[in-house]
């Protein structure tokens, strides 16, 4: 097959690797508009199940990823001068720049052509290919060209957030909640290298405006945040976005869904197809899983040898991934809402607040008084019948409330 990939992110690079491993005769080109070695963002997170899945597809990529990642197993929360630690699952962080370098080197070594500083015009024409893979992000030009066909829906969250870096190396996944005269502001911090961490700061729009962050330039805004989070940063500075201009912007999270993921011989991958709120740390994992699923579907339906089978393969990929994402998207939606309703939980004793932070994906939590939910959850950990009731009741209650609130 002749395959053209638009966008040089993790999803397209890993998909190209998998297709070359399936058949070295495939002709694969990845078009990336930015120069080699340039990327946005700081570090990304993933968990051990992803390593297991990647190792099953390409041990070399998986081993390179693991070797260049930092690891943690604890979560730490700082609130009202108290620190609470939770021992949880093993997590990993890796710099986005390093991840892309690893995947690009592996792809190039297998014969994939990566064309940097090569922006495909938004309106086309696109390079001729048997398969066109749009992995060009949430603002995908390829998808936008046929927006109505894909049935794209983009919704914005309520809270404001900014993605920063710091030389403070967190030894656990760290949360810090700070009360100000204008409301609460909080950060999530995690290491991704031996000398760097990501630090995402979030707050309600009223707090953002009250602190003057809506009017401050980027440097002055960082100075405000460094003062607010001085204790958790231990005097280390915050750094702007990892781009040549060093800038960072306050954003609202954009949740993207699409009714269908393919059109003719074009298919969506990664953030071009879907996004999930950053608070569940799954964006890169889901993009790589998309790549695995698409490569598997093409092979299963024989699309490599039979062009007539391509449509069936793309439809099967779409059905599989949309089904697999239902639970993740629900968890992301409830996680975002937990933070948007922080005042509902912040006055609990810190250890209970942190326990419910860990339960923020639950569809039941928003509809049960927090103290009651905490005790119910502890009891459910010991009584199987309560665990089953909790799993059964949560989705049904959420659907009932959603239906009652839906416009008529």
C-alpha positions in Angstrom: 0.0 0.0 0.0 1.0 3.6 -0.5 0.1 5.4 2.8 0.3 9.1 3.5 0.2 10.3 7.1 -0.6 13.9 7.8 0.9 15.0 11.1 4.1 13.8 12.8 2.7 13.0 16.3 3.0 9.8 18.2 -0.1 8.2 16.6 1.1 8.5 13.0 4.7 7.6 13.8 3.7 4.5 15.6 1.2 3.5 13.0 3.9 3.9 10.3 6.2 1.6 12.4 3.5 -1.1 12.7 2.6 -1.0 9.0 6.3 -1.4 8.0 6.7 -4.3 10.4 3.6 -5.9 8.9 5.0 -5.5 5.3 8.2 -3.7 4.6 7.1 -3.1 1.0 4.5 -0.6 2.1 5.4 2.9 1.0 4.9 5.2 3.9 5.4 9.0 4.2 4.7 11.1 7.3 4.3 14.8 6.6 5.0 17.1 9.5 4.7 20.9 9.2 7.2 21.7 12.0 11.0 21.3 11.8 12.6 18.1 13.1 13.2 18.3 16.9 10.5 20.9 17.6 7.4 20.1 19.6 5.0 21.7 22.1 4.3 20.6 25.6 6.5 19.1 28.3 6.1 15.5 29.5 3.3 13.0 28.9 2.2 10.2 31.2 1.3 6.6 30.7 0.9 3.4 32.8 2.3 -0.1 32.6 -0.6 -1.7 30.6 0.4 0.5 27.7 4.0 -0.9 27.8 2.6 -4.4 27.7 0.5 -3.6 24.6 3.3 -1.9 22.8 5.8 -4.7 23.6 3.4 -7.2 22.0 3.5 -5.1 18.7 7.1 -3.9 18.7 9.4 -4.8 21.6 12.1 -2.4 20.3 9.8 0.6 20.6 8.5 -0.5 24.0 12.0 -1.0 25.4 13.1 2.4 24.1 10.1 4.1 25.7 10.7 2.3 29.1 14.4 3.1 29.1 13.8 6.8 28.7 10.9 7.2 31.1 10.9 8.1 34.8 8.6 6.1 37.1 6.5 6.8 40.2 4.1 4.7 42.2 2.7 7.2 44.8 0.3 10.1 44.6 0.7 13.1 46.9 -1.8 15.8 47.7 -1.0 19.1 49.5 -4.1 21.0 50.9 -4.5 23.3 53.9 -1.0 22.8 55.1 -1.4 19.0 55.2 0.1 16.3 53.0 -1.6 13.1 52.1 0.1 10.2 50.3 -1.7 7.4 48.4 0.2 4.3 47.2 -1.2 3.4 43.8 -0.4 1.9 40.4 3.0 2.4 38.7 3.0 5.4 36.4 5.6 6.7 33.9 6.5 10.1 32.5 8.5 10.9 29.3 9.3 14.1 27.6 7.2 14.6 24.5 10.3 15.6 22.5 12.1 12.4 23.5 9.0 10.3 22.7 8.8 11.7 19.2 12.5 11.3 18.6 12.3 7.6 19.7 9.4 6.9 17.4 10.8 8.9 14.5 14.2 7.1 14.7 12.5 3.7 14.8 10.2 4.6 11.9 13.1 6.0 9.8 15.1 2.9 10.5 12.3 0.7 9.1 12.2 2.8 5.9 9.5 5.3 6.7 10.0 8.7 5.0 9.4 11.6 7.4 9.1 14.9 5.6 9.6 17.8 8.1 8.6 21.4 7.4 6.1 20.0 5.0 2.6 21.5 5.6 -0.1 20.1 3.5 -2.6 22.9 2.4 -5.8 22.8 4.5 -7.9 22.6 1.4 -5.8 20.1 -0.4 -4.9 18.7 -2.8 -3.6 15.9 -0.7 -0.9 13.5 -1.9 -2.1 10.6 -3.9 -2.2 7.4 -1.7 -4.2 4.3 -1.2 -4.7 5.4 2.4 -4.6 8.9 3.9 -4.2 9.0 7.7 -5.2 12.2 9.4 -3.2 12.5 12.6 -3.0 16.3 12.6 -4.5 17.0 16.0 -7.7 18.5 17.4 -7.8 21.2 14.8 -7.2 18.7 12.0 -7.3 20.5 8.6 -8.1 17.1 6.9 -11.1 16.6 9.1 -12.3 20.2 8.9 -12.5 19.9 5.1 -15.4 17.4 5.5 -16.6 18.5 9.0 -20.3 17.7 8.2 -19.5 14.2 7.1 -17.5 13.4 10.2 -20.1 15.0 12.5 -17.5 16.8 14.6 -18.6 18.2 17.9 -16.2 20.4 19.9 -17.1 21.5 23.5 -15.2 23.7 25.9 -14.7 23.0 29.6 -15.4 25.7 32.2 -12.1 25.9 34.0 -9.0 27.6 32.8 -5.6 25.8 32.7 -2.1 26.4 31.6 0.6 23.8 30.7 4.0 24.7 32.2 7.4 23.1 33.0 9.6 23.3 36.1 13.1 22.3 37.2 11.5 20.9 40.4 11.6 17.1 40.1 8.6 15.6 41.7 9.1 12.1 43.2 5.4 11.3 43.0 2.4 12.4 41.0 1.7 15.6 43.0 -1.4 17.7 43.5 -1.4 21.0 45.4 -4.5 23.0 46.2 -4.1 26.7 47.3 -6.9 28.9 48.6 -6.8 32.5 47.5 -9.1 35.5 48.2 -10.7 34.7 44.8 -11.2 31.0 45.2 -9.1 27.8 44.8 -6.3 27.2 42.4 -4.4 23.9 42.0 -1.6 22.2 40.1 -0.7 18.7 39.0 3.0 18.0 38.8 4.9 14.9 37.6 8.5 14.3 36.6 9.3 13.3 33.0 13.1 13.5 33.1 15.9 13.6 35.7 15.8 17.4 35.8 12.3 18.4 34.6 8.7 18.0 35.5 5.4 19.1 34.0 3.2 21.4 36.0 -0.4 22.0 34.9 -2.2 24.7 36.8 -6.0 25.0 36.8 -8.7 27.1 38.3 -12.2 28.4 37.9 -12.7 31.3 35.5 -13.7 33.6 38.5 -10.4 32.8 40.2 -8.4 33.3 37.0 -9.9 36.8 36.6 -9.8 37.6 40.3 -6.0 36.9 40.4 -5.5 39.1 37.4 -4.2 36.2 35.3 -6.6 37.1 32.5 -4.8 40.4 32.1 -1.2 39.5 33.0 1.4 38.8 30.4 2.9 35.3 30.3 6.0 36.2 32.5 4.0 38.1 35.1 1.4 35.3 35.2 4.1 32.7 35.9 5.5 35.0 38.7 2.1 35.0 40.4 1.9 31.2 40.1 5.4 30.7 41.4 4.4 32.7 44.5 1.2 30.8 45.0 2.9 27.4 44.7 6.2 28.3 46.3 5.9 25.5 48.9 5.4 22.7 46.5 8.0 24.1 44.0 10.6 24.5 46.7 11.7 27.7 45.1 12.1 26.3 41.6 10.9 28.4 38.7 8.0 27.7 36.3 8.8 27.7 32.6 6.7 28.7 29.6 5.7 26.3 26.9 8.5 24.3 25.3 8.5 26.2 22.1 11.0 28.6 20.5 9.2 31.6 21.8 8.8 30.1 25.3 5.2 31.1 25.5 2.3 29.5 27.3 -1.4 30.3 27.1 -4.3 29.8 29.4 -6.9 27.6 27.7 -10.1 25.8 28.2 -10.0 22.1 27.4 -11.6 21.2 24.1 -13.4 17.8 24.0 -13.7 16.6 20.5 -16.0 13.8 19.3 -16.8 12.6 15.8 -19.8 10.6 14.6 -17.7 8.8 12.0 -13.9 8.5 11.7 -13.4 7.8 8.0 -14.3 9.2 4.6 -13.4 7.4 1.5 -9.8 6.4 1.9 -9.2 8.9 4.7 -9.2 7.9 8.4 -8.8 9.9 11.6 -6.3 9.0 14.3 -5.5 10.3 17.8 -6.6 13.8 18.7 -8.0 14.3 15.2 -10.6 11.7 16.1 -11.2 12.3 19.8 -9.8 14.1 22.9 -10.2 13.2 26.6 -9.6 15.6 29.5 -5.9 15.9 30.5 -6.8 15.1 34.1 -6.9 11.3 33.4 -3.5 11.4 31.6 -4.6 9.2 28.7 -4.1 11.2 25.5 -0.9 9.7 24.3 -2.0 6.2 25.4 -5.2 6.5 23.4 -3.4 7.8 20.3 -1.0 4.8 20.3 -3.9 2.4 20.9 -5.6 3.9 17.9 -2.5 3.2 15.8 -2.5 -0.4 17.0 -6.2 -0.9 16.2 -5.9 0.6 12.8 -2.9 -1.5 11.8 -4.6 -4.6 13.1 -7.9 -3.9 11.3 -6.1 -3.3 8.0 -4.3 -6.7 8.3 -7.4 -8.6 9.5 -9.5 -7.4 6.5 -6.7 -7.9 4.0 -6.8 -4.3 2.9 -3.1 -4.5 2.1 -3.9 -6.9 -0.8 -7.4 -5.9 -1.7 -8.3 -2.2 -2.0 -12.0 -3.2 -2.0 -11.5 -4.3 1.6 -10.3 -0.9 2.8 -13.7 0.5 3.6 -14.6 -2.6 5.7 -11.3 -2.3 7.6 -11.8 1.4 8.3 -15.3 0.7 9.5 -14.2 -2.1 11.8 -11.4 0.1 13.3 -14.0 2.9 13.9 -16.5 0.6 15.6 -13.8 -1.0 17.8 -12.2 2.2 19.0 -15.5 4.1 19.5 -16.7 1.2 21.7 -13.4 1.0 23.6 -13.4 4.7 24.2 -16.9 4.9 25.8 -15.7 4.1 29.3 -12.6 6.3 29.0 -14.6 9.3 27.7 -17.1 8.9 30.5 -14.2 8.8 33.1 -12.7 11.9 31.5 -16.0 13.8 31.6 -16.5 13.0 35.3 -12.9 13.8 36.1 -13.2 17.2 34.6 -16.5 17.8 36.4 -14.9 16.9 39.7 -12.5 19.7 39.4 -15.1 22.1 38.1 -17.0 21.3 41.4 -14.0 21.3 43.7 -15.8 23.3 46.4 -18.0 20.3 46.9 -15.1 18.2 48.2 -12.4 20.6 49.4 -13.7 21.0 52.9 -13.5 17.3 53.6 -10.6 16.1 55.8 -7.6 16.0 53.4 -7.3 12.2 53.4 -11.0 11.9 52.5 -10.8 14.6 49.9 -7.8 12.8 48.3 -9.7 9.5 48.4 -12.6 11.1 46.5 -10.1 12.6 44.1 -9.1 9.1 43.3 -12.8 8.3 42.7 -13.4 11.3 40.5 -14.1 9.0 37.4 -17.2 7.5 39.2 -20.6 8.3 37.6 -22.2 7.9 41.0 -20.0 10.4 42.9 -21.7 13.6 41.7 -25.1 12.5 43.0 -24.2 11.2 46.4 -23.2 13.5 49.4 -19.3 13.3 49.5 -19.2 12.0 53.1 -21.7 9.3 52.4 -19.9 8.3 49.2 -16.6 8.1 51.1 -18.1 5.7 53.7 -20.0 3.7 51.0 -16.7 3.3 49.0 -14.8 2.1 52.1 -17.6 -0.4 52.8 -17.7 -1.5 49.2 -14.1 -2.4 49.4 -15.0 -5.0 52.0 -18.5 -6.2 50.9 -18.9 -7.7 47.4 -22.7 -7.0 47.3 -22.0 -3.3 47.9 -19.4 -3.3 45.1 -21.9 -4.7 42.7 -24.6 -2.2 43.8 -22.2 0.7 43.3 -21.2 -0.6 39.8 -24.9 -1.1 38.8 -26.3 2.2 40.3 -23.7 4.7 39.1 -24.3 4.5 35.3 -28.1 4.3 35.7 -28.3 7.3 38.0 -26.1 9.3 35.7 -28.2 8.4 32.6 -31.4 9.3 34.6 -30.1 12.7 35.6 -28.7 13.4 32.1 -32.1 12.6 30.5 -34.0 14.8 33.0 -31.7 17.7 32.2 -31.7 17.3 28.5 -33.5 20.1 26.6 -37.0 19.2 25.3 
